[in-house]
Amino acid sequence: MIATENILFPTGFSFFTLGATTLIAQALIIRELLFSFYGNEIFAGLVLTFWLLWVALGSFFLPGFFFNKSPLKTLTACLVLIPLILLCQIVFIRFLAGQGEFPGLMPDLFSGLIAVFFIPAPLCLILGLQFAIACRLLPVASAGLINKAYLIETLGFIFGGGIFSIRPSSARCCR
C-alpha cells in the first residue's frame, strides 16, 4: 500500500479533474452531436445512456489491466489522454456531420445509433478507469474517504460547469 500522505493529493486532484472534465466533455459532445443531428433530442438521451454504459464498463474491466503496473502513472496517463481524446472526438463528430448523402438531411436512425454508441466510448472508458484507479488508491475504503471523494468530484463538476458557462458564446465560429 502506498503511504497515505503521498496519495491524498494525486487522488483528490484526480477526482476533482474527473468531475470537471466529465461535465465539460458531456456538454461538448452532446452539443456537437445535437448540432450534427439537427437538434434531435433522442440522440442527446442516447448519448447519456451510452455514456453511463461505457463509464461503467471502463471502471469494471480496465483497472485489472492497469492497476498493478503503476497506479500513479495510470492516473497521469488518464489526465493527459482525456483532453486529447476529447479533441479527437469533437473533430470526428464534425467530420461525420458533413458526410451525409445530402447537405441538410438528418442522418437515419441506424447510423445515428451507431455514432452515438461508439463516439463516447474512448473517453468514457478512460474516465471509468480514472475513477476506479483513484478509488483503489484511497488508503482505506472507509465511508468517510469515499464521501470525501464524491464531494471532491462534485466540486469538480461545479467548477467544470462554471468554466463551461463562462466560455465565449461564439464557440462555433471556427466551423
N, C-alpha and C positions, 0 to 999 in steps of 0.2 A: 504494500500500500504506500502511496506517495504521502509525504508529510502534509499535514493539514494546512500550515501556513503557506506552503508552496502552491497549493491547488485552489484556494478560495478565490484568488484574483483571476486566474485564467478561466475558471469555471464560471464565475459571476459575469465576467466580461463576455464569455461565450453565450450565456443565457440572455444577456442584455442585447447583444448584436443579433441573436436569433430572433428575438421579438421584433426589433426594429426592421431587420431585413425581410422577415416574413410578411409584415404588414405592407411594406413598400413594394415587395415583389408581387404580392397578391394584387394590390391595386394596379400596378403597372401591367401585369399580364392580363387581368380582366379588362382593363381599359383598352389595351391593344386588340384583344380578341373581340370585344364588343364593337370596336371600330371595323375590324375585318369582317365581322358577321352582321354588320349594319344594324347594330343595336338589339339583336335578338336576345332577349333576356334568358332564354332557356340555356344558352351557351354559358352565361355567367354562372348559373346554378350548377351546370355540369362541371365547370372548371373548379368550383369549390368542392364538389363531390369528389372529383378525381384528385384534387389537391390533398384532401384528407386521406384518401386511399394510398397515394404514393408516399406521403409522410409516414403513415403507419407502416407500410412495407419497408421503407428505409430505416425506421427506428427498430424494426423487428429483425430484419435479415442482415443488414450491413455491419452492425457493431461486431459481430463474431469474426468478420474478416479483418477488421482494422484495430480492435482494441488491444490485442496482445502485442502488436508491433510497437507502437509508441502513441499512447493516447493524446499527449500534448501536441505531438506533430500532426496527428489526425485532426485535432481541433484547429490548428493553424492552417492546415491544408483546406479545411472546410471554409474558414474565414476568407481565404484567398480565392477559392473556387466559386463561391457564391456570386460575387459581382460579375465575374467573367461569364459564368453560365447564364445569369440573368441578361446580360448584354447580348449574348448569342441567341437567347430565346426571343428577345424583342426583335432583333434583326431577322430571325427566321419567320416570326409572325408577320412582319412587314413584307417579307419576300413572298410568303404564301398569299397575302392579300391581293397581290397583283397577278396571281396565277390562274384565275378563274377563266371559264370559257369566254364570257363576255364581261366587259367592264360594267360595274353597277349591278351585276346579277349576284344574288346571295348564294353562297355555296350550298350544295344539297346537304341533307341531314346526315348521310353516312360519312361524307368527307369531313363535315363539321365535327361529328363524334370522334372520328379518328384523330383529328387535330387537337381537340380539347382533352383527349385521353393521353396522348403522347407528349404534347408540348410541355406541360408542367413537370413531367416525370424526372428529368435530370436534377432540376433544382430541388424538388420536393424530397427526392431520395437523399440528397446531401443535407438538407435541413433536418430530416429524420435522423440521419446518422449523427449530426452535430448534437441534437438533443439527447440521444441515447448515450453517447460518449460522455457528455457533460454530466449527465445523471450518474453514470458509473464512476465518475471521478470524485463525486462527493465523498467526503471521508467516511461518514456513516449514514446509512439510509434511514435517517430518522425523520419523523414527520416535520420537525422544525426546519430542517435543512431543505426538505422538499418544498415546504411552504415558501421559504425564502427564495428558492429557485424560481418558483412560479411568480412570486412577487417581482423579482428582478426581470423576468421575461415580460411581465405585464408592463413594467416601467419602460422596457424597450419598445413594446407596442405603442405606448403613449408617445414616446419620443419619435418613433417612426411615423406615427400619424401626424404629429406636429410638423416634422420635416416635410412630409409629403403634401400637407395642406398649404405650406408657405412657398412651394415651388413656383416658378414663373407660370403664369396662366397660358403662355404661348408655347407649351411643351411640344406641340405637334408642328411647330414652324419648320422643322427640317424635312418634312415629308415632301 
